[in-house]
Amino acid sequence: MKFGEFEQTDLGGYISAIEQDVLHIAVTSRTPRHYLIEQGQSPSGDAIRSAEAGLVAKVRRKMRPFGECFEEVLRLARRFDGLGEPPPDSEIIWADPQTRTEAETTDAVIKKFQAGLIPWRTAVEDLGYTQTEIARMAGMRTLDQVLQPTPSLAGEEDAVA
């Protein structure tokens, strides 16, 4: 070997060691592998859901205590800013950590609503609409109910014709 001569070196061992470290981190943190390393083709929807199950469970366990901590931080921030206490019904609302298709979400919400488990406003919130959109839709629903013919009048029109 002479000075200034740089032969090609196989770096596969280094790359493999780094990938193994990343996979160990993924297992320890319950992070799905496809979030960190792209290997082969993309996983299917069921495989993604299965791989994310551990992470989703971990996130759900932490949502309530973290939410309570954030609520306390917001109360303190309001006090320091001189705004007083927040409304008693204020709370941190987390998005669903689980990956779902729009069809799955809609189907679940419809079933809860039809079973009488949730009111209309909650159903619409669960579908992802903002408070402004919900207020606009509530006004439209009221207008639709007012403009809708009553069943007794509709029957009389049919009898006259």
DANORBEL-V501731 format. One line per field, one symbol per residue. burial: + if it has 16 or more other C-alpha atoms within 10 Angstrom, else -. Layout:
burial=???
This chain:
burial=----------------------+--+---+++++-------------++-++++++------+-------+--+++-----------------------------+--++--+----+-++-++-++------+---------------------------
